[in-house]
Amino acid sequence: MAVSTIAIMQPYFLPYAGYFRLFSASELFVIYDCVQFPRRGWVHRNRFLDHSGNERWLTLPLDKAPQDVLIRDLRFASNATELLSARLRPFSLAATDLESAAPILDALRDVSDYPVDYIVRLLERTVAYLGLRWSVIRSSSLRVPGSFRGQDRILEIARRLGARRYVNAPGGRGLYDAEAFAKSGIELSFLAEYTGSTASVLTRIVREQRADLVRELACPQVEVAQPRAHSMGATADLQIVD
């Protein structure tokens, strides 16, 4: 397999709309499921509006797992269907365009699979709703050894996929060294800062017009990180590209 541009992200539970710009900006989206589950992250929880219009946390009913469990190895609790049904009751899920949103809402209630399958299915149906391309692979399928960590793991995934460009969310600027990517023959780039709502995409699907969301995410701006050597090592300047 050889692709030009890849994005790599953990599978988030109905994340904010800006997350989906990575699907628009890449040829292949890598579901980063071969790393440790972040218990305070967004893989298994998010905030949604309740019937009073207030934001509340919704946490997926996961089974107990070791501290170092990988995302791909998560499991739902044995009574997850009943637990999730009860946890969903406080939330307002009456979509403006119920017919279009129905596949997402149906997937939201179906916890018959493993958590990573459940989250990926929600992402896939949201991508379809937004009119974006679904070209996805799971990082666990590449069997990258555990000895590769952090940036080196990202570079190894990119190498195995034959990628020439890696595009990341803007929050990743402090995590990666543009020079290291350049030495590997890979261009490091970032999405421009997102100025839209940070509410869950589901909140926006329920309350906003589909066409507005589609238009917002269609052509994200990407910034190329340029290596620059100095006495303390390599940093990166950002150059705007169309």
C-alpha positions as CSV (number, residue, x, y, z in Angstrom):
1,M,0.0,0.0,0.0
2,A,1.3,3.5,-0.9
3,V,-0.6,6.7,-0.3
4,S,0.4,10.3,-0.5
5,T,-1.2,11.9,2.6
6,I,-2.2,10.2,5.8
7,A,-3.8,11.3,9.1
8,I,-3.4,9.3,12.3
9,M,-5.7,9.8,15.3
10,Q,-7.2,7.9,18.2
11,P,-10.8,7.0,17.6
12,Y,-12.9,9.6,19.5
13,F,-16.4,9.2,20.7
14,L,-18.5,11.6,18.5
15,P,-15.8,14.3,18.6
16,Y,-16.0,17.9,17.7
17,A,-16.6,18.7,14.0
18,G,-13.0,20.0,13.6
19,Y,-11.8,16.4,14.0
20,F,-13.4,15.4,10.8
21,R,-11.3,17.9,8.8
22,L,-8.6,15.2,8.9
23,F,-10.8,13.0,6.7
24,S,-11.1,15.8,4.2
25,A,-7.3,16.6,4.3
26,S,-6.0,13.0,3.9
27,E,-6.2,10.2,1.4
28,L,-6.1,7.6,4.2
29,F,-7.2,8.0,7.8
30,V,-5.4,5.7,10.3
31,I,-7.4,4.7,13.4
32,Y,-4.8,4.8,16.1
33,D,-6.0,1.9,18.2
34,C,-2.7,0.2,19.1
35,V,-1.8,2.6,21.9
36,Q,-2.7,2.8,25.6
37,F,-6.3,3.8,26.3
38,P,-6.3,7.4,27.7
39,R,-8.7,7.3,30.6
40,R,-9.1,11.1,30.8
41,G,-9.4,11.5,27.0
42,W,-12.2,11.5,24.5
43,V,-12.2,7.9,23.4
44,H,-15.0,6.8,25.7
45,R,-16.8,10.0,26.7
46,N,-18.0,13.4,25.6
47,R,-20.3,16.2,26.6
48,F,-23.8,16.6,25.1
49,L,-26.7,18.9,25.8
50,D,-29.4,17.6,28.1
51,H,-33.1,18.4,27.9
52,S,-32.5,21.6,29.8
53,G,-29.8,22.8,27.3
54,N,-26.9,22.2,29.7
55,E,-23.8,20.2,28.8
56,R,-23.4,16.9,30.6
57,W,-20.9,14.1,30.4
58,L,-21.9,10.8,28.7
59,T,-19.4,8.0,29.4
60,L,-19.6,4.7,27.6
61,P,-20.1,1.7,29.9
62,L,-16.8,0.0,29.6
63,D,-15.7,-3.2,31.4
64,K,-12.9,-3.0,33.9
65,A,-9.5,-3.2,32.4
66,P,-5.8,-3.0,33.3
67,Q,-4.3,0.4,33.5
68,D,-2.2,-0.3,30.4
69,V,-5.0,-1.7,28.2
70,L,-4.8,-0.8,24.6
71,I,-7.7,0.9,22.8
72,R,-8.2,-2.1,20.6
73,D,-8.6,-4.4,23.6
74,L,-11.3,-2.5,25.4
75,R,-14.6,-4.3,26.1
76,F,-18.1,-3.2,27.1
77,A,-19.6,-4.2,30.4
78,S,-21.9,-7.2,30.3
79,N,-24.9,-5.1,30.8
80,A,-23.8,-2.2,28.6
81,T,-27.0,-2.0,26.6
82,E,-29.1,-1.3,29.8
83,L,-26.5,1.1,31.2
84,L,-26.2,3.1,28.0
85,S,-29.9,3.3,27.6
86,A,-30.2,4.8,31.1
87,R,-27.3,7.2,30.5
88,L,-28.8,8.5,27.3
89,R,-32.2,9.4,28.9
90,P,-31.2,12.9,30.1
91,F,-30.0,14.0,26.6
92,S,-31.9,15.7,23.8
93,L,-31.4,13.7,20.6
94,A,-34.4,15.0,18.6
95,A,-32.6,15.9,15.3
96,T,-33.8,18.7,13.0
97,D,-33.3,16.3,10.1
98,L,-34.2,13.0,11.8
99,E,-34.1,10.9,8.6
100,S,-30.5,11.9,7.8
101,A,-29.3,11.6,11.4
102,A,-31.0,8.2,12.1
103,P,-28.1,6.0,11.1
104,I,-25.9,7.9,13.6
105,L,-28.5,7.7,16.4
106,D,-29.1,4.0,15.7
107,A,-25.4,3.3,16.0
108,L,-25.2,5.4,19.2
109,R,-27.5,3.0,20.9
110,D,-26.0,-0.3,19.6
111,V,-23.2,-1.6,21.9
112,S,-23.3,-5.1,20.6
113,D,-19.7,-4.9,19.4
114,Y,-16.3,-4.1,20.9
115,P,-15.9,-0.4,21.9
116,V,-13.4,0.3,19.1
117,D,-15.8,-1.2,16.5
118,Y,-18.6,0.9,18.1
119,I,-16.6,4.1,17.9
120,V,-15.4,3.5,14.4
121,R,-18.9,2.7,13.2
122,L,-20.1,6.1,14.7
123,L,-17.2,7.8,12.9
124,E,-18.0,6.1,9.6
125,R,-21.7,7.1,9.7
126,T,-20.8,10.7,10.7
127,V,-18.3,10.9,7.8
128,A,-21.1,9.7,5.5
129,Y,-23.5,12.3,6.9
130,L,-20.8,15.0,6.3
131,G,-20.3,13.9,2.7
132,L,-16.6,13.0,3.3
133,R,-14.5,10.1,2.0
134,W,-14.2,7.0,4.2
135,S,-10.8,5.6,3.5
136,V,-9.6,4.0,6.8
137,I,-7.2,1.5,8.2
138,R,-6.6,0.5,11.8
139,S,-3.0,0.9,13.1
140,S,-3.3,-2.4,14.9
141,S,-3.5,-4.2,11.5
142,L,0.1,-3.0,10.7
143,R,1.5,-4.9,13.7
144,V,4.1,-2.2,14.6
145,P,6.3,-3.5,17.4
146,G,5.8,-2.0,20.9
147,S,9.4,-0.8,20.8
148,F,8.3,2.1,18.5
149,R,6.8,4.9,20.7
150,G,5.6,8.4,20.3
151,Q,6.9,10.1,17.2
152,D,8.9,7.1,16.1
153,R,5.7,5.0,16.0
154,I,3.9,7.6,13.8
155,L,6.9,7.6,11.5
156,E,6.9,3.8,11.3
157,I,3.2,3.7,10.5
158,A,3.8,6.3,7.7
159,R,6.8,4.3,6.4
160,R,4.8,1.1,6.2
161,L,2.0,2.9,4.3
162,G,4.4,4.5,1.9
163,A,3.1,8.0,2.9
164,R,4.8,11.1,1.7
165,R,2.9,13.5,3.9
166,Y,1.5,13.4,7.4
167,V,-1.2,15.8,8.4
168,N,-2.1,16.2,12.0
169,A,-4.6,18.2,14.2
170,P,-3.3,21.7,15.2
171,G,-2.9,20.5,18.8
172,G,0.0,18.2,17.7
173,R,2.4,21.0,16.9
174,G,4.4,20.5,20.1
175,L,4.6,16.8,19.7
176,Y,6.5,16.4,16.4
177,D,9.9,17.4,15.0
178,A,9.7,18.5,11.4
179,E,13.3,17.7,10.8
180,A,12.9,14.1,11.8
181,F,10.0,13.8,9.4
182,A,12.0,15.4,6.6
183,K,14.9,13.0,7.2
184,S,12.4,10.2,6.7
185,G,11.2,11.7,3.4
186,I,7.8,12.7,4.9
187,E,6.3,16.2,4.9
188,L,4.9,17.2,8.3
189,S,1.8,19.4,8.2
190,F,-1.0,20.6,10.4
191,L,-4.5,21.7,10.0
192,A,-5.0,25.4,10.6
193,E,-6.5,26.3,14.0
194,Y,-10.1,25.5,14.2
195,T,-12.5,28.4,14.9
196,G,-15.7,26.6,14.9
197,S,-17.7,25.1,17.8
198,T,-15.9,22.6,20.1
199,A,-19.2,20.9,20.9
200,S,-19.6,17.3,19.9
201,V,-20.5,16.8,16.3
202,L,-23.7,15.0,17.4
203,T,-24.8,18.2,19.2
204,R,-24.4,20.1,15.9
205,I,-26.0,17.4,13.8
206,V,-29.1,17.5,16.1
207,R,-29.3,21.3,16.1
208,E,-27.9,22.6,12.8
209,Q,-28.5,22.3,9.1
210,R,-26.5,19.5,7.4
211,A,-25.5,21.7,4.5
212,D,-23.8,24.2,6.9
213,L,-21.6,21.5,8.5
214,V,-20.7,20.0,5.1
215,R,-19.6,23.4,3.8
216,E,-17.6,24.1,7.0
217,L,-15.5,20.9,6.7
218,A,-15.1,20.6,3.0
219,C,-11.8,22.3,2.3
220,P,-9.6,22.7,5.4
221,Q,-6.5,24.8,5.3
222,V,-3.2,23.0,5.9
223,E,0.0,24.4,7.2
224,V,3.4,22.8,6.3
225,A,6.0,22.6,9.1
226,Q,9.4,23.8,7.9
227,P,12.5,22.5,9.7
228,R,14.8,25.1,11.1
229,A,18.0,24.2,12.9
230,H,19.2,26.2,15.9
231,S,21.5,25.7,18.9
232,M,18.8,23.9,20.9
233,G,17.8,21.5,18.1
234,A,15.1,21.5,15.5
235,T,11.9,23.6,15.6
236,A,9.4,24.3,13.0
237,D,8.1,27.4,11.2
238,L,4.6,27.1,9.6
239,Q,4.0,28.0,6.0
240,I,0.4,28.3,4.8
241,V,-0.5,26.3,1.7
242,D,-3.7,26.3,-0.3
